[in-house]
Amino acid sequence: MACVCTDALRSFGIATTYDARIRTPSGTFADRGQAGVALNERGPGSPADFNEFFQSDQPAPLPVPTEAAKVTGGGSLVGVDARFGFVVERKISDGPATGEWQFVNLASGDIVHCVAITSLAITGNTATFSGVCRNERAPEGTPCSFFVIVQDNGEDSQAMSDTYIVTGTGFVGAAGAVVGNVKIHSSAS
């Protein structure tokens, strides 16, 4: 923090650097730069000026390269009357994500099918994917989109259960430990 003090003006400010990843339906983008705030007091009885700034080191956010990747899974959820199955992959780096996804929530009656996969990201043992869907139980034209987070905790008998979370619009989502399997593959093959 800096202070420049005179009879007529006192200024206080702070700045920090940032490195951001921004996920959008069009992909993930990177941006970095500086952000900060400043307060200028002009003297007794005068209004103070508050300023903030964002200064990117890049002319525009840059697309983050997407690696070839694949995640598969299927089963039911512990304590939840729901079933799921999916195969989602990106066959080549920076290529489109494709695949199939189905989700049945027996408690709500929702039977949901993927129309298009729009994203896939894998970090360590966690994968996220999203897309557009249709719900067989909803009226024609009802908006339907989904976002899935899965965690592959391995095949070892001592490993914790894999996990599955689905949220979205146009159906009732669910989450829980998996009775079945989730597998994050080392490549898209």
N, C-alpha and C positions, 0 to 999 in steps of 0.2 A: 504494500500500500504506500502511496506517495502523498505528501502534503506540500503544497506550495502556498505559503501564507504571506499575504500582504494586507495592508489596511483595507483594500477594496475587493480582494478576491482570495478565497480559499478553495482549493481543488483537492478532491479525494478520488482515487481511482484504483481499480484492480483489473488485471487481465489474466487470462489463462489460455492454454492451447487446448485444442480438441482434435480427436481423430474419431470420426463417426462412420457407422455403417447404417444405411437407410434402406429398409426393405420396402419395395413397392410391387404392385402387380406386374410391372415391366421388368423386374429384376432387383438385384441388390447393388447399391451404389456407395462409393466411398467419398468422403470429403474430410478435409483437415484444414486447420487454420488457427486463428485466435478469436477469442470473444472476451468482452469486458464491459465494465460499467464505469461511469465517472459522475461525480457530483461537484458542481461549481456553485459556490455561494458568493454572491456579489456584494454582500454587506448587509448591515441591519436594515430591515424593512424592504429589501429587494427580494424578488422571487429567486429561488435556486433553480439551476438548470440540471436536469438529469439526462444523461446520454448513455446509450448502449451501442456496442458495435460488434459486428461479426465480420471478420476478414478472412476469407478463404485463401488458401495457398494455391488453389486450382481455379481455372476459369469456370468450371462447371463440375458437378459431381461426376465421378468416373465409374463406369460399370465395373463391378468386381467379377473377375473371371469365375466361372462356375465349372467345377470339375465333373468328370464323368462319375456317376454314382448310381447305386441301386439299393433299394430297401424293399423287403418282402415281409409279409406276415399274415397271420390269420388265427382266429380263435374266438374266445369269449372273455368276458371280464368278471373277475371275482366279485360277487355280491351285487352285480348289475345284470339285468336281463337283456343283454345286448351281444351281438355277434359282429365280426368284421373280417374282411379279407382285402389284401392289396398287393400289387406289384407296381412299383413306381421307379422309374429310372431316367437317367440322362446318359445316352449311349456315348456321346462324345463331349469333350470339354467345350463349354459355351454353347452347346446344343440345347434344344428344347427338352423340357421334362415331359415324359409321356407315361402312360400306364393305365391301370384299372384300380378302382377302389369301390368297395361296397360296405354298407353299414346298415344293420337292422337293429332297431331299438324295440324289442318286444313289449316293453312296458308302455311306450307311447304309440306303438303301431307303425312307426316310421320305417319305410323300406327305401333306402337312399342309394343311388347309383351315380358314379362319376360320369360326367359328360366330357370334361376336359381337365387335365392336370395343368396348373399354371405355375407352380414353383416346386422346387426340391432343394433342400439344403441339409448337409450332413456335417456335424461337428462331433468328433469322437464317437461315443456310442449313442448319440441322439440324432434323430432325423426329424425334419419338419417338411410337410408338403401341403399344398392347398390346391383348390380347384373349384370348378363349377359343377353342380350336381342337379339331379331331379329326384323328387320324393314321390314314389308311386301313390302314396296316400294323400298327397296335396292336390288341390285343383290345378289344372293345366295353366302354365304361365307363372306359377308361384315362384318368386326368387329363391334360389337355393345355392349356397356356397359353403365350403367346408375348409377347415384348417386342422391338421392332424400333427400331433407330437408323439413320437414313439421313442422308447429307450430299449436298446438291446443290451441286456445284462449278462449275456453269454450262455453257454450250453452246460456249464459245470453244474453238477447236482447241488453244490453248495452256493451257487449264485442266487442273488435275489431274483424275483420274478421280473420279466420284461414288463413295461408299462405302456399304456395306450390312452391318449386323450384326444377327443374330437369335439370341436365346437363349430358353430356356423349359423347360418340363417336358413329357415325353411324346414327345420327338423329339431328334435331334442337330442343334444349331444350326451356324451357319457365319458367316464374316465375310470381307470382302475388297473389293478395288476392283471396280467394276461394269463389265461389258461390256454396254452397254445404256444406260438413262437413269433418273435419279431427277429429279423435277421438283417443287419447292415452288412452288405457285401463289400469286399475290399476293392472291387472295381465294378464297372457296369456290365461285366460279362456274365 
